[in-house]
Amino acid sequence: MRSIVLTKGVPDFSEGAVSFDEDGHLERGKTPTVMNPNDEFALQAALQTTVRHGGHVSGMSMGPPGYGDVLQGAMESVYTDDSYLLSDRELAASDTWATAITLSAGLETYQEEIADIDLVFAGFKTADGETGQTGPQTCWAMDWPIVTHVIALDIDPDERTLRAKRLVEGDIDEIETVEAPLPCFVITDPEFEPTYRKASHRLAHKELRAETEERAAEHEDHLTTWDHTDLNLDPDYIGLDGSPTIVSSVDPIPKAPSEREATMIDPDDEGMGEVLEEMQPYAAGAGD
């Protein structure tokens, strides 16, 4: 199976890592970039497919040169065999539509220059935009079938079909099983959990994880960068010029309080003896 995992860099929203300007707007240049958390489930699905059926996994991202670190993180934290970064100034300020056009061109170039693709995996949505549009829009541009909200999957290589369990409209209590022909797009849900029931699969998983960690240490040797000319893209249809989205306003991200208020208590205060007596077993690790 030849798989591509689409991933993106997003601001690190952990406490203390986000930088804001005086108007409360996010300063991306001063905020560390990390791999979009939902993309890990897509990577896990691609790794599970490779463990069960063999094959090759490539990570692909569109963004500035620093996104090479994001692709390296994908390789190290889960698994990829190599990475492809779509990057130049003409791609800057792309909305989801212009991003999808660029990614689809990347996939087509991959098929022309590298190998035919069987599966494209993408995360449910990004932590910054949260639109959930890029994966489906890229699929539309490729005119391939798509299965969304996937929580479990397997492949029939002989029949060239994918069989997946997916949540119905995000309802964790309603699950349907669907089939789709390859090549196919898979949008993993955060409920996705890889399974390795066979001993041979668990052994293969361990070996592949060791290999990808070793590769990640020399990531630049496994990274290919394509610009818009490599992808044969017209600048009028990518980047800011190719983005039809109009942002009417932006709500500032609330700042975390610089200091937290605390109320000092005294064990001798009225009623505190009973509270301490009840909580002490938990503090000592003896509670359930």
N, C-alpha and C positions, 0 to 999 in steps of 0.2 A: 504494500500500500504506500503510495506517495501522498503525503499530507503536508498542507501548509497551515500554519497557525498565525492568524492576524493578531497582533498585539499593539498596545499603545502605551506611551509614557504619560503619566498623570502626576499632578502635584502630590507630594507627600502630606496628607492631611492630618498626620498624627500630631498630637499636642506638642507645641513648641517648635515644629518644623515649618509651619506656614508663615509667610511674611506678607504683611498688608501695607499699603500706602496710607497716607493720612486720611483718605476718603473711605477706607475700609475695603479697597479693592485688592484682589490677590496680585501679588508681584511674582510672576512665574520665574523671572530671572533670579530671584533671591530665594525661591522655594525649591528644595530638592525634588527631583523627578524620580518616580519609581514606576515599576510595571503596574498597569491597571490590575487591581486585585481579581476582578472577574475573569481575566484572561488566564489565570492559573487553572481554572476548570477546563478551559479549552485545551491547554497544554496537557493536562492529565488525560483527557479523552484521546488526544493524539498518541500519547505514550501508551495507553492501554491498547489502542489499535495496533501499534507497532509490536508490543509484547506478544499479542495474540496471533498476529498474522505476518510479522516481519515488515520491513519497509524502511522508509526514509521520512524524516520530519524536518521541515524548514520553517524557521520563524521569519515573519515578514512584518515590517512596520514602516509607516510614513511619518517623517518628522525631521528635526534638525540633526546635525551630526552626533549630538549627545545621546540620541536615541540608540546609538550602538551599545551604550551601557545597559539600556533596557533589554535589548536583544541578548546581551551577554547574561543578564540576570535570568531571562527565560531559559537559556541553555543550562545555566548552573542550577537553578532552583527546581526545575522539573526535567525537561529534556528537549533538545533539538540537535540535529546533525550539523546544520549550518544556518546562516542568517542572511537576510536580504533587507537592506535599508533603502527606501525610496526618499531621496533627499536632495533638494537644492532650493535656492531662494524663490524660484517661480512657484513652488508649492506652498509657500507661507500663507497663513491666514485662510486656509481652506475650511469650508464648512463640511458637514457630513457628506453632501452630494459630491463636492469636488474631491474629497478624500476617497469616496467610493470609486469615482472615475479613475483616480490615480492607482488605487489598489487593484482594480480590475485590469488596468494596463500592466501592472506588475505581474499579475497572475498569467496574463497572456504572454508576456515576454518570457516568463519562467517556462511556460509550455513550449515556446518556440526554441529556447536556447538550452534548457536544462532537461526537462522530462515532462510527460503527461501527468496531470494532477488527478488523484482519485477523490480526495476529501479536502475541504477547506473548513477549518474550525475557527470560531470567533466567540468571544465572551458575550455575556448577556447585555451589558452596557458599561460605559466608562464611569469612573468615579467623579469626573469633572463635569462633562456635559450631560450624562445620564439620559441621552436620547434613545439609545438602543437602535439607531438607524443605520450605522455604517455597515454592519454585517449584511443585513437584508438588502441594502441598496447596492452593495458590491455584488451580491448574488444576482440581483435584477440585471445589472450590467453584463454579467456573464451568461444570463439566461439559463441557469441551472436550477434544479429543485433545491428546496431548503426545508430543514426540519428545525424548529425552534423549541426552546424550553426543554432541551434533552437532559434527562437524568440518568439514562443508561443506554448503551448501544452495543451492537456487534455487527460484523460484516460477514457476508457470504461471498468470498472471493470468486467462486465458480459462477454464481448467478449474477455477480456484479451488483449486489443490492445491499442496502443498509437497513437494518431493523432497529428501531429505537423506541424507548419509552419516553414520553414527554408529558409535562404537566399541561392541563387544559386551562388556558387563560390564567396561568400562574396559580391555579388552585391545587394545593398540595394534597387534597383529598380526592382529586379526580385525575386519573392517569390513563392515557391511551397509548396503544402500540401502533406504530406506523411503519411502512416500508417505503423506500425511495431508491431509485436507480443511481448508480455512480456514473459520472462525478456528481458530488452533492455538497451543499453547504450544511454545516451543523453549528447551531447556536446553543452552547451549553448553558444550562441553568445553574445557579449557585447551589442547587440541591444535588448536582451531579457528584457521584462517588464512584471512582474506579474500583473494579473488582478483579482479584487475581486468585481464583479458587484452586488452580492446578499448581502443583509444586514446580513444574517446569516454567510456568508463568512467573511465579515468585522469584525463581532463580534468574530468569531472563531480565526481570525488572531490576533486580539488584545489580546485574552486570551492566545494563544500559545506564543506570544511574551513576555508576562508577565511571563509565566512559564519558558521559556528558560533563561531569564535574572536571575531568581531566582536560577535555576540549575547551571548556570555558576559560581555563587559565591562559589559553593562547587564542582568545576569541577572534582577534584581528585576522588570524590566518583562515578563519572560517566565515568571514564577513564580506559580502559583495554589496557595493553601493551603486545604485542606478539613479541618474538624474532624469529630468523630463525629456531630454533628447534621446537618452537610451530607451525610454519608454515610448518614443514617438508621439509625445503629447503636445497639443497646441496650447500655448500659454493663455489663450483667451478662454479656455475651458477648464482651467485648473487654478489653484490658489485663490486669491481674493477676487480676481476678475471672473472666475468660473463659479463663484459661490452665490447662489440666489438668496440665501438666508439674510434677512435684515433684522438686526437686534435693536429693538425699540428702547430697551432700558435694561440695566443690570442692577440687581439688588446686592448691596454689599454683603459679604460673608461676615456674620457676627464674630467679633473678636472674643476670645476666651478671656475671662477676668484675669488681670495680672496677679491678683492676690485673692486667696480664698478666706472668707471669714470663718472663724472657729469660735466656739463657745467652750470655755474652760469649765470643767466640772470637778467636783470634789467627791471622793468616795464616801465622805461623811454626810453629803447632802441627803435630805429626806427622800427615801425611795430608791437611792442608788445602790444600797446594799443588796436588795433583791435582784436588781439588774445585773450587777457584777457576779452574783452567785449563779445566775442563770447562764451568763455568757462565758464564764471561766472554763467549763469543760470544752467548749468549742475552741477557745484560744489555745488550749493545751493539746488540741487534736483528738480529743476523746469523743466528740460529738458525732452524730450521724450526718 
